[in-house]
């Protein structure tokens, strides 16, 4: 009797969702940003996307084959990781560096900890942070229309100047492959919300808390133009809808998701306002991934009933 099964009271909810189905929905949700990124940055972006997806799938298959584990590449989780890695890279990022990032994401951040469902941080973001630390220059230099320069977010931090908000919203600016077009990200995010793949609590609480923090501590205050530029610049929208909402590395409780989103907004604001870099989304999400067990501990709903300790003592003593 040492191993007891705890079954919750009815009614029980049965879902037909599968890992493969969820991952396929995420891929479909990412298609608008991917397609626009390829349109915006042309064939080099398409090559990088294909290499990262294929490389991630091959790394996972090879690891499981040599470790004599069940092959899980058909669940599409590795493909999603590879696609997210590509969307977080500059279009002219060296292929061999990208493959190193894919290997780090799949082997170190995912498989070493037991595979899908066991990783404690988002593998794609772990790869991005690893690449930023390893190849900082290549990850922070962007070329657009043949001109190498700062992204609109970096320019906003350094000079306070805001580029055309329309260009930032549509995506005709410099940046990583998948982060420039807010409208494309929103289309994909709304699709996932309608499908019920992600919960609105994380992206909404993330965005609102970030705006509040930037309004209070940012140099532009509550200026609509300043706040809109921070929303449209960098990887905030991509992170809010597609990476912060990762099932494995985000809280399962409703209250926990709100707390998680608020912490993300505050940390992203701290990194952007007080940090040396203009960005901060990746490190904010990675850090909050580590806090998920604590968040869930304090936001887990209280059970309806609880067995009396006195009853347990009497039962052990043979009492009634």
ABEGO torsion letter per residue (X at the ends): XABBBBBBBOBBBBBABBAAAAAAAAAAAAAAAAAAAAAAAEAAAAAAAAAAAAAAAAAAAAAAAAAGBBBAAAAGAAAAAAAAAAAABBAABBAAAAAAAAAAAAAAAAAAAGEBGABABBAAAAAAAAAAAABAAAAABBBBGGBBBBBAAAAAAAAGBBBBAAAAAAGBBBEBAAAABAAAAAAAAAAAAAAGABBAAAAAAAAAAAAAAAAAABAAEABAAAAAAAAABEAAAAAAAAAAABAAABBABAAAAAAAAAAAAAAAAAAAAABABABGAAAAAAAAAAAAAAAAAAABBBBABBBBAAAAAAAAAGBX
